[in-house]
Amino acid sequence: MSSTSSASEPVAPIAVAMDAPSLSVLGEWAAAVAPVVSTLKVGLEVFSRDGAAAVETARFAAAAAGHPDIDIFLDLKLHDIPATVRGAAHAVSVLAPAYLTVHAAGGSAMIAAAAQALPNTRITAVTVLTSLSEDDLAAIGLAGPSQAAVVRLASLAVEAGARAIVCSPQEVAAVRAHVPADITLITPGVRPAGASLDDQQRVATPEQALSDGADLLVIGRPITGADDPRAAASTIASTLARRS
């Protein structure tokens, strides 16, 4: 998965979460990290505030930094009746995201509707949120343990047409064993050794997540919360490059 923008600067399979307080900050972050990561993730909070401008700003800033082909991960976690999700997916088609998230718990028909609406996008099924503990799963009535729930939802989603799966690093090895090799596995809850866990429950280091079968690592605050986001991203990218 790794490539290089220069002999000294590896490009890592990282989706940086662009949870910025404003479009100007989002643009600054995107320009800073675009040379060293493969993907920029625009999430629900930013998209709800700024709409298409968030994606356009991220893409423009990356292009200005010399990386016009960076992937956009539109993380909206759509979860509604199939007709509504089909319409919502079609509505963002003009943005041409590489990835668009839906909740696997929405069921086969809903996932299929999104996949039909955006055939050139990897519809990405979110299994169990990384903020949920085993106690949380029991409280909401989702049959667990978490690994069994994640594998069950991942298998359902792939059969319905999802081409990527979001799961925590702690379940990624089990999911990799149950889905085809061409399914992209995306892991949030990735934290460099010693970093704060924030609101994440099921976590691993970037190196461990890749070793267990992840293809793309979602990392936000350890990069965007650093004094120098470019340096923070570059350090993680270099660590992953040495591993490969």
Secondary structure per residue as TSV (DSSP state, phi and psi in degrees):
chain	resnum	aa	ss	phi	psi
A	1	M	-	360.0	-25.9
A	2	S	-	-83.4	146.5
A	3	S	E	-137.6	-173.3
A	4	T	E	-134.5	141.9
A	5	S	E	-87.3	-20.7
A	6	S	E	-157.0	175.7
A	7	A	T	-63.5	-23.3
A	8	S	T	-110.3	-3.0
A	9	E	E	-128.3	93.5
A	10	P	E	-70.8	146.3
A	11	V	E	-100.5	119.8
A	12	A	E	-99.2	153.6
A	13	P	E	-76.5	66.4
A	14	I	E	-122.5	133.9
A	15	A	E	-103.3	110.3
A	16	V	E	-81.9	125.2
A	17	A	E	-74.8	113.3
A	18	M	-	-87.3	57.7
A	19	D	-	-84.2	62.6
A	20	A	-	-87.5	151.7
A	21	P	S	-76.7	-11.0
A	22	S	S	-159.1	163.2
A	23	L	H	-64.1	-35.1
A	24	S	H	-65.4	-41.8
A	25	V	H	-67.6	-40.1
A	26	L	H	-56.9	-44.9
A	27	G	H	-62.4	-40.3
A	28	E	H	-62.5	-45.2
A	29	W	H	-63.1	-44.7
A	30	A	H	-61.6	-44.7
A	31	A	H	-63.4	-36.7
A	32	A	H	-68.9	-42.8
A	33	V	H	-95.5	-16.9
A	34	A	T	-53.7	-35.6
A	35	P	T	-68.9	-14.2
A	36	V	T	-124.1	-1.3
A	37	V	E	-129.2	161.4
A	38	S	E	-88.5	-20.7
A	39	T	E	-146.9	144.7
A	40	L	E	-116.1	128.3
A	41	K	E	-104.6	120.1
A	42	V	E	-102.6	117.7
A	43	G	E	-98.6	-177.1
A	44	L	H	-62.9	-42.8
A	45	E	H	-62.7	-48.4
A	46	V	H	-68.5	-41.6
A	47	F	H	-66.7	-35.6
A	48	S	H	-64.9	-33.6
A	49	R	H	-82.4	-44.8
A	50	D	H	-112.5	-11.9
A	51	G	T	61.2	-146.1
A	52	A	H	-57.9	-26.3
A	53	A	H	-60.4	-28.4
A	54	A	H	-65.2	-45.8
A	55	V	H	-66.2	-43.6
A	56	E	H	-63.0	-39.8
A	57	T	H	-65.4	-45.4
A	58	A	H	-60.9	-44.9
A	59	R	H	-67.4	-42.3
A	60	F	H	-63.5	-43.6
A	61	A	H	-64.8	-40.3
A	62	A	H	-64.2	-41.2
A	63	A	H	-63.7	-41.4
A	64	A	H	-63.5	-27.2
A	65	A	T	-86.7	4.8
A	66	G	T	94.6	15.9
A	67	H	-	-133.6	68.1
A	68	P	T	-69.3	-18.7
A	69	D	T	-98.2	14.0
A	70	I	-	-60.4	143.1
A	71	D	E	-74.3	143.1
A	72	I	E	-108.6	125.9
A	73	F	E	-107.4	106.7
A	74	L	E	-94.2	105.2
A	75	D	E	-101.8	79.2
A	76	L	E	-100.1	-14.1
A	77	K	E	48.7	56.5
A	78	L	E	-61.7	138.4
A	79	H	-	-156.6	96.8
A	80	D	S	-161.8	-171.9
A	81	I	-	-66.8	154.7
A	82	P	H	-53.5	-42.1
A	83	A	H	-63.1	-39.6
A	84	T	H	-69.3	-41.6
A	85	V	H	-66.9	-38.2
A	86	R	H	-59.7	-45.4
A	87	G	H	-64.3	-41.1
A	88	A	H	-66.2	-41.5
A	89	A	H	-64.0	-42.3
A	90	H	H	-63.6	-35.3
A	91	A	H	-63.9	-29.2
A	92	V	T	-98.1	5.6
A	93	S	G	-60.6	-31.3
A	94	V	G	-62.2	-22.6
A	95	L	G	-82.3	-11.9
A	96	A	-	48.0	53.7
A	97	P	-	-69.3	147.2
A	98	A	S	-71.3	-32.6
A	99	Y	E	-135.1	142.2
A	100	L	E	-137.0	126.1
A	101	T	E	-90.2	143.3
A	102	V	E	-132.3	160.0
A	103	H	E	-83.4	124.8
A	104	A	G	-58.0	-30.5
A	105	A	G	-66.9	-9.8
A	106	G	G	-70.7	-15.3
A	107	G	-	97.5	168.1
A	108	S	H	-60.4	-45.7
A	109	A	H	-64.1	-38.2
A	110	M	H	-66.8	-44.2
A	111	I	H	-63.9	-43.2
A	112	A	H	-61.9	-37.3
A	113	A	H	-63.0	-41.8
A	114	A	H	-66.0	-42.3
A	115	A	H	-63.9	-37.6
A	116	Q	H	-69.1	-34.2
A	117	A	H	-73.6	-30.9
A	118	L	-	-129.6	72.4
A	119	P	T	-66.0	-20.7
A	120	N	T	-96.9	4.5
A	121	T	S	-111.4	144.4
A	122	R	E	-78.8	101.2
A	123	I	E	-65.8	126.5
A	124	T	E	-117.1	114.4
A	125	A	E	-91.1	122.2
A	126	V	E	-84.8	124.4
A	127	T	-	-87.1	-84.1
A	128	V	S	-123.2	124.6
A	129	L	-	-55.7	139.6
A	130	T	T	-70.8	-9.1
A	131	S	T	-82.8	-8.8
A	132	L	-	-92.0	134.4
A	133	S	-	-95.7	175.4
A	134	E	H	-60.1	-38.9
A	135	D	H	-63.4	-38.0
A	136	D	H	-63.6	-42.3
A	137	L	H	-60.7	-43.1
A	138	A	H	-63.4	-38.9
A	139	A	H	-66.7	-33.5
A	140	I	H	-92.6	-0.2
A	141	G	T	82.3	20.7
A	142	L	-	-90.3	119.6
A	143	A	-	-61.7	124.7
A	144	G	S	-117.0	-160.5
A	145	P	-	-64.9	175.4
A	146	S	H	-57.8	-39.7
A	147	Q	H	-62.8	-41.8
A	148	A	H	-65.3	-40.4
A	149	A	H	-64.5	-42.8
A	150	V	H	-64.3	-46.9
A	151	V	H	-62.4	-41.4
A	152	R	H	-61.8	-47.2
A	153	L	H	-67.9	-38.2
A	154	A	H	-63.4	-44.0
A	155	S	H	-63.8	-42.9
A	156	L	H	-60.0	-44.9
A	157	A	H	-65.6	-42.9
A	158	V	H	-63.9	-41.3
A	159	E	H	-62.6	-28.4
A	160	A	H	-86.1	-7.5
A	161	G	T	118.7	0.7
A	162	A	-	-66.3	142.2
A	163	R	-	-114.0	3.5
A	164	A	E	-150.3	154.2
A	165	I	E	-131.9	136.6
A	166	V	E	-103.9	124.5
A	167	C	-	-147.9	164.6
A	168	S	-	-75.1	160.7
A	169	P	T	-58.6	-25.1
A	170	Q	T	-76.5	-15.1
A	171	E	T	-110.5	-5.3
A	172	V	H	-63.9	-35.7
A	173	A	H	-64.6	-41.9
A	174	A	H	-66.2	-40.1
A	175	V	H	-66.0	-43.1
A	176	R	H	-57.1	-33.7
A	177	A	T	-74.1	-13.7
A	178	H	T	-114.4	-4.4
A	179	V	S	-124.3	158.2
A	180	P	-	-60.2	156.9
A	181	A	T	-65.4	-23.9
A	182	D	T	-85.8	2.3
A	183	I	S	-82.3	125.1
A	184	T	E	-78.0	125.7
A	185	L	E	-103.1	123.9
A	186	I	E	-116.0	129.2
A	187	T	E	-121.6	110.7
A	188	P	-	-80.7	-173.3
A	189	G	-	68.6	27.0
A	190	V	B	-98.0	126.9
A	191	R	-	-135.7	126.4
A	192	P	-	-58.0	152.2
A	193	A	T	-52.7	129.1
A	194	G	T	89.4	-8.4
A	195	A	-	-77.9	155.8
A	196	S	-	-64.6	141.7
A	197	L	-	-79.3	-16.6
A	198	D	T	52.2	-125.8
A	199	D	T	-100.0	17.9
A	200	Q	-	-89.8	143.9
A	201	Q	S	-109.5	-42.7
A	202	R	S	-111.8	96.8
A	203	V	-	-125.5	169.1
A	204	A	B	-159.8	167.4
A	205	T	-	-75.6	160.3
A	206	P	H	-56.6	-42.6
A	207	E	H	-61.9	-42.5
A	208	Q	H	-67.7	-40.4
A	209	A	H	-60.8	-44.3
A	210	L	H	-66.5	-40.4
A	211	S	H	-61.1	-32.6
A	212	D	T	-85.3	-2.7
A	213	G	T	120.7	2.1
A	214	A	-	-69.3	148.0
A	215	D	S	-104.7	-28.3
A	216	L	E	-143.4	129.7
A	217	L	E	-105.8	127.5
A	218	V	E	-91.4	119.6
A	219	I	E	-133.6	128.4
A	220	G	-	-116.6	-89.3
A	221	R	H	-57.3	-35.3
A	222	P	H	-60.4	-21.7
A	223	I	H	-99.5	-57.0
A	224	T	H	-73.0	-20.9
A	225	G	T	-87.7	-2.9
A	226	A	S	-78.0	156.7
A	227	D	S	-60.9	-32.9
A	228	D	S	-130.3	92.0
A	229	P	H	-58.1	-38.0
A	230	R	H	-60.6	-46.5
A	231	A	H	-65.2	-40.1
A	232	A	H	-63.4	-44.7
A	233	A	H	-65.0	-41.2
A	234	S	H	-64.7	-37.0
A	235	T	H	-63.7	-44.9
A	236	I	H	-65.5	-43.2
A	237	A	H	-60.2	-42.3
A	238	S	H	-65.1	-38.8
A	239	T	H	-62.5	-43.1
A	240	L	H	-68.0	-37.2
A	241	A	H	-64.5	-38.2
A	242	R	H	-66.7	-28.7
A	243	R	H	-73.2	-32.4
A	244	S	-	-81.8	360.0
